[in-house]
């Protein structure tokens, strides 16, 4: 599955199939949260949160791809990601784009 963040794919003509999306909500492990709280006081990268968000983006992307494959898509154009806080200690990541079929 080809994923691009542009509204075109050089050399390809396609028809739009529709919006596809995937999402996940990730919560912080309380032990990790305490450790990262200490790290934030000292400064520096919060590596465990970074790893959690990378995993969340991967899950959301896979779910978006599955939705596109269910439509018979060859690619997803205009891929975007958004993140929002759901509650204290939890964040939602959404991947979305337009599923297309090559002509």
ChimeraX attribute file (.defattr): number of C-alpha atoms within 10 A of each C-alpha:
attribute: neighborCount
match mode: 1-to-1
recipient: residues
	/A:1	11
	/A:2	12
	/A:3	17
	/A:4	16
	/A:5	13
	/A:6	12
	/A:7	12
	/A:8	13
	/A:9	16
	/A:10	6
	/A:11	5
	/A:12	9
	/A:13	11
	/A:14	15
	/A:15	11
	/A:16	14
	/A:17	15
	/A:18	13
	/A:19	16
	/A:20	22
	/A:21	22
	/A:22	22
	/A:23	22
	/A:24	19
	/A:25	17
	/A:26	17
	/A:27	15
	/A:28	15
	/A:29	14
	/A:30	10
	/A:31	9
	/A:32	11
	/A:33	15
	/A:34	12
	/A:35	13
	/A:36	18
	/A:37	13
	/A:38	11
	/A:39	14
	/A:40	12
	/A:41	8
	/A:42	9
	/A:43	10
	/A:44	8
	/A:45	11
	/A:46	14
	/A:47	11
	/A:48	15
	/A:49	15
	/A:50	11
	/A:51	11
	/A:52	16
	/A:53	18
	/A:54	12
	/A:55	15
	/A:56	22
	/A:57	22
	/A:58	17
	/A:59	19
	/A:60	22
	/A:61	24
	/A:62	16
	/A:63	20
	/A:64	25
	/A:65	26
	/A:66	17
	/A:67	17
	/A:68	26
	/A:69	16
	/A:70	10
	/A:71	15
	/A:72	13
	/A:73	23
	/A:74	17
	/A:75	21
	/A:76	30
	/A:77	20
	/A:78	15
	/A:79	19
	/A:80	15
	/A:81	15
	/A:82	11
	/A:83	16
	/A:84	11
	/A:85	12
	/A:86	13
	/A:87	9
	/A:88	8
	/A:89	12
	/A:90	13
	/A:91	18
	/A:92	19
	/A:93	24
	/A:94	21
	/A:95	24
	/A:96	22
	/A:97	25
	/A:98	23
	/A:99	29
	/A:100	23
	/A:101	17
	/A:102	12
	/A:103	8
